[in-house]
Amino acid sequence: MADSFKKKAVTEESAPEKPADAWKDAVVEKEHQPVKVKSDVTYRQMENEIVSIAAQVKSLGERKTVVEAEMAEIKKAAQG
């Protein structure tokens, strides 16, 4: 069974004007499967997690390139 998402009823903070993307801050209850574990998340939190993951992917790609270059040097030294 897939995870389910339900918008939670929370008291609204009084703000003079909400930005157009204010919906991203709505708290949604996520019910994890198979064991029912609940956590509160927002779209913005998940959006920020995606940005963090992308940065990690980039960093790991750069590290992979460095390690592969070092491996080539080690192979050359070992064979030479």
N, C-alpha and C positions, 0 to 999 in steps of 0.2 A: 504494500500500500504506500502511496506517495505521501510526502509531507503535505500538511495543509496550512493555509494562512488565513487568519481572520483579523480584521481591523479591530483594534481595542478602543473602547470608549475611554477617553481621557479628558480631563478638564482643559479647556482651551486657555492659553495665556492671553491676556489682553495685550494686543499689539496694535499700534496705530494703523499699520498697513502691512499686509503679508506679501512676501514675494510670490511671483508666479509659480515658482517651484516649491511652495510651502508643503505641498502634498508629499514631498519626499521625506518630510520629517514626521509623518503620521506613524504612530507606533502600531505595529502589527504583531500579533501573537503567532508564533510558528510552532506547530505541534509536530515533533519529530517522530518518525516511524523507524523501526517497529515498536520500540518502547516509547510510551508517551512521556516526552520531556518537553517542557515549554520554555521558550525564551522570548524576550522582547527585542525586536529589531526594527530598524527603519531602513527605508530605501537608501537614504544618504549614507548610512553606515555601510551598507553593502556596496554602494558606489565607491566609497573610500577604500573598501577592501579590494575591489577590482583594481583601483589605481595602485595600491600597494603590491598586489600580485604582479601587475605589469612591470613595476619597477624591479621586483625580485627576478622576474623572468629575464629582463634586460641585463641585470647584474650577473645572473648566472650564465647567460650567453657570453658575456664578456670574459668571465672567469674561465668558461669552457675553452674559449679561443686561446687564452694564455696557457692553460694546462696542455692543450693539444700542441702548441708551439714548443713547450718545454719537453713534451714527450718526443717530438721529432728530433730535438737536440740530443736527448738522451739516447735515442735509437742510433743517431748518427755517431755519437761518441762511442757507444757500445760496439758498433759494427766496424769502427775505424781504427 
